[in-house]
Amino acid sequence: MKCPFCGYEESKVIDSRPTDEGERIRRRRECLQCKKRFTTYEIIESVPILVIKKDKSREAFDRSKLLRGMLRACEKRPVAMETLEKAVDDIESNLQNSLDREVTSMRIGELAMDKLKDIDEVAYVRFASVYRHFRDINAFMDELSALLQNR
């Protein structure tokens, strides 16, 4: 690690401790040449996930966008924010742990619907109606019938 004061490239670690719930490590270092101390942070580098949208364009995965969509589906429903955040965490973790660096928006939508089906059936139907673009009442009724059969 290069010293910010003198530029010397050798230092020793004096103290290490986790920060941000273990997401980063704070290291206190001392330059072996000028003896001044400085702090560095070490984080896990994550490879961004690219979302392939329906129009074939690509954009970086945005967990807040997913959370907003799920929140909208759960409007006026007895669903705790922590439950939705946990669901989004699970979806993001699932995507990070897969070997794919590119994922379709359809896959993300399916994962969200799977989570919502377990959390709140009304929210699931709301999300599915927007996500699947039901063409008519029959398509909507087919989805409801499938939901009732799986109960």
Secondary structure, 3 states (H helix, E strand, C coil): CCCCCCCCCCEEEEEEEEECCCCEEEEEEEECCCCCEEEEEEECCCCCCEEECCCCCEEECCHHHHHHHHHHHCCCCCCCHHHHHHHHHHHHHHHHHCCCCEEEHHHHHHHHHHHHHHHCHHHHHHHHHHHCCCCCHHHHHHHHHHHHHCC
